[in-house]
Amino acid sequence: MPNRQQISELKTTLIQRREIILNNINGSRDNIDQLKEQEIKDDLDYAEVISDSFTEGMIANHQLAELKQIEEAIKKIDDGSYGTCSMCSVTIPLGRLKAKPFAKYCTQCREVFEKEEAKKN
C-alpha cells in the first residue's frame, strides 16, 4: 500500500496531468473552430477540413475519457479508497500506480476487464 507521501506525489501527478489535458482539449476545440472558419474552395479542401476536424475530435474524446479517470482517481484519494482494485479489492502495486496513477484495476483484473470488453466489441 502506498504511504501518504507517495499518494500525495501521485495526486500531484494527477493534478498536473489534468491541467495538461484541459489545455489540450481547449486547444483542440480552438483548432476545430479555426478549421470550420477556413475558406473551402473545392472538394479536396472540404475533405481535408473534415479529416482534420475528425482527428481533433477523436483526440479530444480520448483525452476527455482520461480526464474522467483522473477525476475519479482524485476523488478516491480524497475519500481514502485510492489504490484498491475496483474489481477484486486488493491493493494495486505502487509501480502500477506510478505508471498509470488513475489505474482502477490491478494487473490481473485489468486483463480480465480487457478480455470482457473485447468480447463486447
Beta strands, then each sheet from edge to edge (+ up, - down):
end
